[in-house]
Amino acid sequence: MTRHFNFCSGPAMLPTAVLERAQHEMLDYQSKGLSVMEMSHRSSDFMAIAERAEADLRELLAVPDNYSVLFMQGGATMQFAGVPLNLLGKGGTGNYLDTGIWSQKAIREAEHLGGAHVAASASDNRYTAAPSPSELSLSANAAYLHYCENETIGGLQMDYTPEVEVPLVCDMSSSILSKPIDISRYGVIYAGAQKNIGPAGIVIVIVRNDLLEQACPEAPTLLKWKAFADNGSMLNTPATYAWYLSGLVFDWLKAQGGVEAMAQVNARKASKLYGAIDASSFYSNPIAPANRSQMNVPFVLADESLNSVFLEKAEVAGLLNLKGHRSVGGMRASIYNAMPEAGVDHLIDFMRDFEQRHG
Ligand SMILES: *Cc1c(COP(=O)(O)O)cnc(C)c1O
């Protein structure tokens, strides 16, 4: 058996140790005689798994007690609707930063469900740099400011946390758990699991408890954060196996030294890869250095006609899923927590070798 280095943006690589443990526990979870997949979500065994996962996530991110941690479904995309439906109960609009494709999807959904005021957009520089704090023109009566911390497709990451009077709402799908964050600066953080948490099927919502009271009454129950908070995220059957696997990832992260330790490795991985790109005239990345994503590194080849041979040879070398998003073209290496530093080293060696042969 060989496990290759998988640079997919999501569903993404999981730590091998996590998959091995899941495999070991697959048929017979801790001598209970059944798989976690086959357990009632209300059984004491599953409740213990669920509670431990939440406690470990709270510990990893130092989530203050006045925040609820929700395990929901529908992905981050469902929360594009969840945000206005939960925060605009009395009508009104939200402020939005537009830093790329995921921001725009959130904006479009809010436009359907209340309103979105675009406070600043990176469109002026073709999404190569985040708007600076002085460029934000906030609508005075908007109920919150939404932004995407890391644009997974464009590879643009925010280099500051906006400071605003209204609650800050952040899509952290592709950067949560990659570094420490000060949760108390946020009203709401949400993140789809399949990038840096676990397998697909879960979206985690971290919400300050005072914001649970302003949902639109007509919102579907399964989108109401308060209903999830009041019912331990077990309003209906949750994605039990994805919840369990996410818990195994949290356990693994703690054993690695937590998010502080991950942040150091992640910074090293990203700086090596951008360094290799910048040192060559064969590869390039257009993003302003301060806004280069630590998690998703898009790059293009000077000669685009070599794209398919690059991808073919990479696959043979055990480097999978480097094809860039169709809207950007070229390549993208997603290097989340589970990507070992050796995977990035291997990619850089491959890129140098490919350049020597084809450059
Ligand atoms: C992947 C992604 C999403 C969408 O996630 P789904 O779980 O597929 O809905 C939203 N925002 C960001 C930043 C993402 O990376």
The ligand as an ORCA input file, in Angstrom:
! r2SCAN-3c Opt
* xyz 0 1
  C     -14.823     24.896      0.232
  C     -15.224     26.247      0.705
  C     -16.571     26.604      0.844
  C     -17.703     25.677      0.458
  O     -17.727     24.569      1.257
  P     -18.868     23.447      1.079
  O     -18.643     22.627      2.307
  O     -18.571     22.730     -0.186
  O     -20.169     24.118      1.065
  C     -16.863     27.863      1.308
  N     -15.901     28.721      1.654
  C     -14.591     28.418      1.530
  C     -13.563     29.410      1.926
  C     -14.214     27.162      1.053
  O     -12.920     26.850      0.949
*
